[in-house]
Structures are given as C-alpha cells and as structure tokens.
Amino acid sequence: MKILALDPATNCGFAHSDGPFGTWDLSVRRDESAGMRLIRFRAKLEEIRKGVGVDTVFFEAARNCAPKMQGALVVQSELQGILKLWCQDFNIEYRGYSPSEIKKHATGKGNAGKDQMVAAAKRKWPEKQISDDNMADALWILNLAQTTYFPAPLSNESKGNDSAHRVMSAETERARE
C-alpha cells in the first residue's frame, strides 16, 4: 500500500510510505495569479504519483480557525479541493484528519504547539532531517494512517485483493469511533 500523507498549505509538508518526505514551496511568485499555487500543487501530486505511486492519501483537513487565520484556511481549503479532485481523477481513496487528532496521536495532547510536534517527530525519527513543522506534521499523519488502517503488513494473498487496498468504509470508521 503506497500512502501519501500531506499537510496542505503554502509550505506543504509531504511524506510517502516508500520514504520520500519534505516540504513543497507552493508560494505565489511575483506577477503570478493566486491560481499558480494550485497548479504547482497538482504538479507535485502528479510528480509523486508517477515517481513512487499513490494508492491512498491522508491529509490534515481544514475545518475551522481563529479569525486572524482565515486567509490560511482559505488556502488550505483550496488545496484540499484540488487534492480531492485529483484523487477522484485517479480513483485514489483519501481521508482527512483534524489537527487535534494528529497532535493527540503525536504528543498525547490535542492542542500541542508546533515546537512540540517537531520535537516529538525528532525523537521518533532521529535518523530523519526534520527541518520544520510541515514535515513533522506530514510524518505524523503518515504514522497515524499506518497505525490506524494498516497495523500489519498486507499478506501476499491479500495484495491481489482490491478490497484490501481500500480505506475502510465510512460506516466501519464511524463504528470504530
């Protein structure tokens, strides 16, 4: 199962189950429309899909924010829209996690700060060069997805079974909560 985890934002954290992780700079440059951020994001998604493959995507879902952060929420929502459309185009399953779910998984506290998230990631993955909170968040999203949906490696028998490659249904997910 090839999993892509994303922290969608202008500095978009990504982590792939096959190893690649980092941050994509989706900043709008001088003399560009705001739509260029969305075009860059889709191009990065395509690069990862063609390079290492993607079966499922997990991401930090934009849901609400403080009044002073509404601009960031708009950007994150636009990126989420592009992500969901891209997933639909390629029949890729996806699931969003709230920021508090990710923070609680990483630190045990649903309201952990960026510094706490980075510190916890550096403790968990000392061999990785984690330079910012976007990378840390993406790694934690990947880890959360792997431990929630794929706690054990798929057997050779189930690898050919298409249903084994699907994220659990919404009904099953609700029953677990």
Secondary structure by P-SEA (a helix, b strand, c coil): cbbbbbbcccbbbbbbccbbbbbbbcccccccccaaaaaaaaaaaaaaaaaccccbbbbbccccccccaaaaaaaaaaaaaaaaaaaaaaccccccccaaaaaaaccccccccaaaaaaaaaaaccccccccaaaaaaaaaaaaaaaacccccccccccccccccccccaaaaaaac
